[in-house]
Amino acid sequence: MGGTFGKCYYPKHFSPKKYKDLLKAAGIDKSFTFYDLRHTHTSLLLLDGINLKIVQERLGHASIEMTLDTYSHLLPDI
């Protein structure tokens, strides 16, 4: 398990059991959903000042408005 952190993780190797194993290895409660992980990652990017356009592209949102509608509460300057 220790070799997976910091390396690419291929979707074909992903399963609900593997996800739960990764959560356990990271010390994260098993109730933490994949969506929670995505939302946390996005929040941390924005709070760290990563350009909104880069975040939008990483999330795969069709428009920057979609990203803003969801995460604008994390951007006090907007």
Sequence and secondary structure as in RCSB ss.txt:
>XXXX:A:sequence
MGGTFGKCYYPKHFSPKKYKDLLKAAGIDKSFTFYDLRHTHTSLLLLDGINLKIVQERLGHASIEMTLDTYSHLL
PDI
>XXXX:A:secstr
 GGGTTS   GGG  HHHHHHHHHHHT  TT  HHHHHHHHHHHHHHTT  HHHHHHHHT SSHHHHHHHHGGG 
TT 
